Amino acid sequence: MHRFYVPNFQQPVLPADEAHHCRHVLRLRDGDTVNIFDGRGHEAQCAIAKITNQAVQLNVLTQTSTPALRCRITLAQAVPKKSMDLIVQKATELGVTAIVPVLSERTIVRIDEDAAKLDRWREIALESCKQCGNNWLPVIEPPRKATEFFANAGKFDLKLIASLQPGAQPLKQILPAQMPASVLVLIGPEGDFTPAEISEARNAGCLPLSLGPLILRAETAAIYTLSILHHELQIRA
């Protein structure tokens, strides 16, 4: 069944871009049934009540709620040269709560004031939610410089930074006996974080996380790490 984003179920009307897709791409008609979600855990089955040139009005038939995953995972990703779109898409599929694009000393792409990229990442997250059935839309925060992020990373039960440095440990050795309710994971850019940035991250409470002996691409490291966290913290009892 076709699935649309409607941020306010009290006014079940498709936003302009969703309405365009409904009318002109899918060619749906009055009486057709669709699913909608609000990005905050709610989903509803609706019937199309009226289609006009300006809007698609819906009648809510049934409504359900999806509880949030038991662990809130925030991905702080140093923006890679080419693969940030893929990382946002896959992180959304893996149920992250938030994504923070980080600008490190070795970040090649400079997007400090590029609002278009931020809008694009938010659109990718939304489309990924539609595709995978995730009713919780992750927050995509504006890009932040690494030093600023480390100084104001916020409170988490567990903070991790993917690392090839000696002393980095696998997740099973790091996880506390009591499962954390919130986790921050930092993934570096091509060339990794600088030694100074790694030191700042560790001073902020981040524990070095080993992803194995091989050097992974930024997108591989992010997807691999989030997959492990999803299995250990969201799926396992």
C-alpha positions, 0 to 999 in steps of 0.5 A: 500500500502506498505510504505518505508522510503527514506531520499532523494527523489532526489535519489529514491533508497531504503536503504539496510534494506528497499530493503531487506524487499522489495525483500525477505519479501514482494517479490515485483516485477518490476512495483509494486507501493509503497509509500515512505516518507522522514521523513520531511513531504514529501510522494510520490507514486512510481513504482518499476523500477528495483530490483537487489541484491544491490538495489531497484530503484524507479520512482516517480509518484506523490509527496505530502507534509504534513504540520507539526502539529501546535504545536511542542511537545518535550517529555523529558522522564526519562528512565523507567526500561522496557517500553521505547520502548512502549513510543517511539512508542506511542509518535511517533503515537501521533506526537511528534517532539522530544524525549529526554531520561533523566537519573534521579537519580531514573533511574534504567537502565544505558545507558549513553554509550549504542548506541545500545539502541538509535539506537533501539529507532530510528528504533522503531520511524521509524517503527511507522511512517511507520505504522501510516502514520506519514510523520514527523520522530521525533528526538530521542536525545541521553540520557542526565542526568537530571541536564544537561537537566534542565540546557539546556532545550532550549526555549519553549512557555510552559514547563510542568512537570507531578507531584503529588505535591500539587499545580499541575494543570490540563492542561486546567488551565495551557494553556495560552489564546494563543495556544503555538507553542512549548511545553516541557513535562517532565515525571518522572521514577518509583518513580518520579523525586527526590525533588531536580530534581523537584526543578531544573525543576521548576527553569527552568520554568516548571509548575507542571501538574496534571495527576489526583489523581492516581499514573500512571506508567511511560508509562501510564503517557507519553501516557496519557499526550501526548494524552491530549496535542494532543487533546488540541493543535493539534486537537481542533480549 
